[in-house]
Amino acid sequence: MDNLHWMLASLPVLLHVGIVLWFGARVVMGGRPANATLAWLAVLAFAPYGGAILYWLIGEHHLGARRAARAAELSQPILDLLEEVGEEHPVDWSGTHPQALAIHRVARKMRGAPSLPGNRLQLYSDPAATLQAIRDDIDRARSTCHLLFYIWHEGGEADQVAEALVRATRRGVVCRVLVDYVGSKEFLAGGVAARLRRSGVQVEDALEVGPLRVLFQRIDLRNHRKVVVIDGEVAYTGSMNMVDPRYFKQDAKVGLWVDAMVRVQGPAVGLLNLVFLRDWEIETEVGAEELVESGNVRFVEPAGDEVVQIVPSTPGVTDGQVIHELLLKTIYSARRELVLTTPYFVPTDTLVHALTTAAYSGVDVTLVVPARVDSVLVRHASESTYERLLEAGVRVMLYRGGLLHSKTLTIDGQIAMIGSTNMDMRSFYINFEVTLFCYTAGFARQLRSLQKGYLEDSTELELEAWRQRSGGRRFLQNVVRLASPLL
């Protein structure tokens, strides 16, 4: 009887050990950065059963068997198309930044995305003007309107964009709207989405979450992209969701959200359309052949002088870390100046090292982040890196004109990056993102001018003053930093 009692008493411990060994092996074999691997091992070891449940929910990139199969089916036709397009639109790199070709090659190797010449880029930073421009292009549409957003929020000028889609549908234009299930949950259940559907607009949600899906796919993998494509001839991408900032998250007490979008004309529009159609077809299960052969993807004639590379990133596949690697390459490519804006700054150690190394080497490195952010955890994780950055000579600027949501980077006034990707681990490893790289100076000057405006509305963080923060605040920042690989 004593042996039976001992066995029963030991069973929970033995079960916990078995769970730790099983899931621990999965963590070690997952190929994560060392800090993320160690963090997950600690969670598994010191949170009996709960750690395993948490890991199953958010520890691996479960896209779901059906969605993963669809993505695999589409991969080869897309890669074949990208190879063909790259050959048909060669780039003359002689007038670009000395490192532009090398950055292009990283993305080409990891993602298959070609750089295309002959584009015209127009930067928008005023939200009303941005939404008006999108609405005007929809009102001129003749064949298709494709819109992909993480968040669509009812109210103000965003509703006017919806009305433009209704008008377009009445003219016979095929209108497709794809929004993230979590980010746009209220919109999907609201009156605007219902009106769009009644008018004939095809409205679909991406990465739906439900009780049964939790067992088969990771619930926090989100489609964070922002893409608009009209007639395959005009496109928009950047950081702005389909929201009017005057009506969006006013109770967060961080001010109006400040964003930037770029209007694209030229061959690169076809690349953004391909991003949309790939996501659309994975969700709706349209045949892979239709993606490439139906004429949905067009690469129009040159419209300007900008060399553009569109780089999507997708979790759970071999190219999932492409943006992280591209950021590293871009930072190390700077020779004179590097300016980076991001709302959520939770970088990997390698990115912090890249920024400090650039500063030590004499590059004028400037990081612009919002003074107030809508996530307490992100704020503390960001702040844990500031002292190391400041000691290296990086300028840390706190933007006070609202929640700076623009994700931009310029180097040496010649290379520009804008898109949906935050400088945090969620964007690098978990979210579906899309980033536009431009390797010519014309657009880089536009974007650098916008960054200059952000700097004028910012306060510089001084090293000595930052060192005076309380020990309790410093401790909290470092504790949150330890958990940042799991954020």
N, C-alpha and C positions, 0 to 999 in steps of 0.2 A: 504493500500500500504506500509506503514511504517513497518507493521508486516512482510510482504512478504520480504522486503529488509533485515530486521533483520534476518529472517530465512535463506535467501540465504547467507548472510554474515557469519552466524554462522555455516553453513553446513560444511565447511572445518575443523573447529575446532572440531565439534561433530564427524565427520568422523575420525579425528586423534585420538580423545579420544577412540572411539570404537575400532580402530585398535590396539592402545596401550593396551587396556584391553584384547582384544582377544589374541594377540600374547604374551602379558605379562603373561597371564594364562598358555600358552603353555611353556614359558620359566620356570616359577616357577615349573610346573609339570614335567619338563624334567629331574630332578634328577642330575643336574650338580653341580660341586663344587660351593660354595657360591660366590667366586669372579667372576666366569664366569657368574653366574646368574645375579649378580648386574651389570656387564659390559653390558650384553645384555639389561637389563631393561633401563640402561642409554641411550644406542643407540636408542632404540625404542622411548623413551620419548623425546629426544633432536634432533632427526633427522626425522622430519615428513615425513611419507611415505617412504623415502629412507631407514630408519632403518628397516621397515617391509620388504621391498624388499631384503635388505641385509640378514635379518634373514631367509627369505624363501630360499635364495640361499645357504647359508652356515651355518645356525643356527641349523639345525637338520640333523640327519643321514639318509637322504632319500636314500636308496639303489635302489629304484625302485621296483614296485610291483612284476614284474617277477623275478628279481634277488633275492629279499627277499624270495619269495615263493620257489625258487630253493634251497636257503641256508637252509630254514627250512626243506625241503624234505630230504636233505642230512644229517642233524644233527644227527638224531637218529641212522641210520646205522653206522655212524662214531663213535658215542659214544659207541655203542655196540661192535664195533671192537676194540676200544681202551681198553675197559674193559677186553675183552678176551685176548688181547696181554699183558696187565699188569699182568694178572694172570699167563700167560704162561712164563713170564720172570721176576721172583721175584728178588729183589735187596737185597744184604747183606749190610746193612748200618753200620755195626760195625766198619769198617775201615775208615769211612768218617768223615768230619767235624761235630761237635756236632749239628749244626743247619741245616745240609743238608737235613735231613728227613723232618724237618718243612717247609723248602722252597719248597721241592717237594710236600708236602701236599697242600700248597696254590694253586699251579698250577693244581694239580690233582683235587682239589675241584672246582676251577673256570673254568677250561678248559677241564678237562677229560684227559689231557695228561699224560701218564705214564712215569716214568723213566725206562730206559732199560740198563742192564749191557752188557758187552761184546763188546764194541766198540773200534775202533782205530781211533784216531784223529791226523791229521797232519796239522800244521799251515803254511799258506803261507802269506807273506807280500810283496814280490816282485811282481809287477803286471805282468811283462813278464813271470816269472816262474808260476804264477797262471794261466794265459791264456794258457801257454804251457801245463800245467798239465791237464786242462780241455780238450784241444784239443787232447792230447794223449789218455785220457779216451774215448772220442768220437770215436777216430780211432780204439779203441778196442771193441766198442759196438757191441753186437750181436742181441739185440731185441728192446730196446727203449732208446731214449734220450729225456729227459724232461728238458726244460730250462725256468725259470721264472725270469724276471728282470723288475725293474722300468724303467731303462734307458738302451737302446741298442744304441750305437753311432758308426757310421761307422768310419773306419780308423785303420791302424796299425794292431796289433795282434788280435783285435776283428774280423776283416775280415777273419783272418785265422781260427778262431773258426767256422765262418759261412761256410767256405770251407770244414771243417771237417764234418759238418752236411750234406753238399751236398754229400760228399763221402759215409757217412753212409747210406744215403737214397738209393744210388745206390746199396749198398750191401743188401738192403731189410730191413734195420732198420727203425722202426717207429719213426720219429722225430717230436716232438711237441715244439713249441716256443710260450710262452705267455708273452707279454710285456704290460706295462701300456700305455694307449692311449695318455695321456698327456706327460708323461716322455719320451716316444719313438716316438713321433709324426713324427719327421723328418725321423727316421729310417723306419717307416711303409710306408712312401711315397717314400722311396729311392730305389736305385738300388740293394742293398744287400738283402732287404726283397723280392723284386721282383724275384731275382735269387733263393732265398730259396724256394719260392712258386713254381717257374717253375720246380725246381728239385724234388718236392714232399714233401718238409718239410711243415708241417701244422703250419702256422703262424696266431695267433689270437691276438686281442687287448683286454685288460681288461678295464672295466669302461669307455666305449666310451662317449664322450661329444658331444652334438649337441644342436641346438636351441630348439628343442622340448623336449629333455631330461631334460633341465633346469627346466621345469615345474614339473617334476615328481621325480627327484632325485638330490641329492646334487652333484655339479660338482667338488668339490675339495676333495672328497673321493678318495684316490689314492691307488693303489696296489704297495707298497714300498718294497716288498719282493725280495730277491735274492736267488734263489734255482736252483741247477743243480742236476739231478739224472740220472745215466747211468745204464741201465739194472736192476734197482732196487737193485744194489749191491754197488755202489759208489755214494756219493753225496757231494755237496759243499754248504755251506751257509756262510753268513757273511755280510760285508758292501759294497763289491765291485760290481758295476754295470758292464754290459758287455761293457766296454770301455777300450781303451788304453789311459792312462793319458796323453801321449805325444800329443794326438789329441783332447783332451776333454777340453772345456772351457778355452782355452788359453788366451782369451781376458778378463777374470775375474780378472787377475793380483793378484791371490792368490797362485800361484805356482802349482806344480803338486799335484793331489789328492792322498792321502796316505791312503791305505785300508788294510784290512786283511780278508782272507777267511780261512775256515777250511774244509779239506777233510775228509769225514766220511766214515768208513767201519764198518759193523756190523748191528745189528737189528734196530738202530736208522735211518738208511737209509729209511726204510719203512715208518717211521713217516714223513720224509721230502717229500717222494713221495706222501703220503696222502695229504699233504698241497698243492702240485702242482695239483694233480688230482681233489681235491675239487674245486680249483679256475678254473681249466680248464673246468670242467663239468658245473659249474655255468654259464660260458660264452658261452659254446657251446651247453648246454642243452642235454647232453648225460644222459641216464637214471641213477637214483641213484643206482639201483641194480648193474649196471655194475661197479661202483666204488669199491664195496666190493667183488663182486662175480666173477669178470672176471679174477682174478689172477694178475691184475695190481699191487696190493699192496702185497708185499712179505716182510717177516721179516727173513732175512738170519741168518746163524749161527754166533756165536761170532767170532770176528776178533781181539779183544784186551781186555783191562782191564778197559776201561773208562765207567763210569755210566753217561748216557746222557739223558736229557729231552728236547724235542723239543716243544716250546710253541708258537703257532701262536696267533695273536690277531686280532680281526675283529670288526670294528665299527658297531654300530647299533644293537648289540646283547648283551646278559647279560654278556659275557666274555670280552667285549670291554676294560675294565680297568685292565685286568689281569697283564699286564707288569708293570703298575704303582704300583699295590699292591705287585707284586713280588720284584720290586726294593726296596720298603719300607722294606719288610721283610728281603731282603738280606743285606741292609745297617745296619739295627738293629742287624743283626746276626754277624757282624764283631766284633772280640775280640782284634785284634792286628793291622791289616792294611787293608785299603781299597783304591784301585786305580781305578779310573774311567776315561775313555777317551770318548769324544763325540764331534762331530763338532758343533752341535747346542744345546746350553744349555739354555733352557727356562723352568725351572722346576716349578712345583707347589710349593706352600708355604709349604705343608707337606713334600715334598722331601728336600727342603732347611732345614727345621727343623730337618729332619732325619740326614742329613749330619752334621749339627752343633752339634746336640746331640751326634753323634758318636765321633766327635772331642773333645767335652767337657769331654766325658767319658774316654778319653785317647787313642782312636784309632788313628793311623796315617792315616789321610784322605788326599788323593791327587786327585785333579781334573786337568786333562790335556785337554786343548781346543786349537784350532788353534789361532795363533796370528792374522791372517787375515782370515776373513770368507766372503763368497760371498753374505751375506745379511746384510744390514745396520740395519734393524729393529732387527734382531736376535742379532747382536753385542751389540746394546744398551740394549736390554732386558737382555742379559747375564750379562753385566757389572753392571746392577743395583743390582745384587745379590752378587757381589764380596766382598764388604766391610763387609757385615754380615758374609760371610764365613771366610774371613781372620781374623776377630775379634774372631771367635770361634777356630781358629787354623788350619783351612783347608788350605792346600798348593794349590794355584792356579798357574798352570804352563802353560805358553804360548808357544805352539809348533811353531817353526820357520822353519821347514823343508818342508813346503807346507801346503795345506789344509788337516789337519788331519781329515779323514773321518771315521776312525775306531770307532766302538761302542763296547767298551769292559769294563769289570769290573772283578776284582779279589778281593777276601777277604781271608786274612790270608794265602795266598799261597796255598789254598786248594779247593776253589770253583771259577769257572770261568764262565763268561757270554760273549757271542759274538753273534752278529746278525745285523739286519737291523734297530733296534730301536734307534732313537736319544733320548736324555734326554730332550725332549720338549713335549709340549702339543699336537702338531700335531701327533706325533708318538703314544702318549698315547691314544688319543681319536678319531683320524680321519683316520689314515692310516691303511692299511692291512700290518702287520709286522710279522716277524718270528724271534725268539731268541733261541739260543742253550745254555742250562745250562749244565755244567759238574761238577759233585760232587766228582771227584777224583783228586788227587794232580798232577798226571803226566802231564795232559794237562794244569792244572792251572800254573805249572812251565813254560811251553812253553809260555803261554800268558803273564805271569808276566815278562819273559825275553824280550818279544816284547815291553811291556810297559816301561821297563827300557831303551830301546833304544829311545823311544819317549821322556822320561824324559831327557836324555842326550842331546837331540836337542831342549830343551826348556829353557826358562828364567822364573825364579820365580817372581811372582808379590809380591811386598813388601807392607805391610799395610800402613806404614807411607807415602810412595811415592804415593800410590793410593789415600790417603786422600787429597793430594795436587791438585787433578784434579780440573778444573774450576767449578764454580757454574753453569754455563750454561750447561756444559756437564753433571753434576750431575742431573740437572733439566730434561734434555732431556731423560736421562736414566730412571728416575722415571716415566716420562710421558709414555714412551714406555712400561714400566713394567705394568702400569695400563691397557694397551690394550693387554697385552700378553695372557690373556685367550681367546682372539678372533683370535690370530695369527694362 
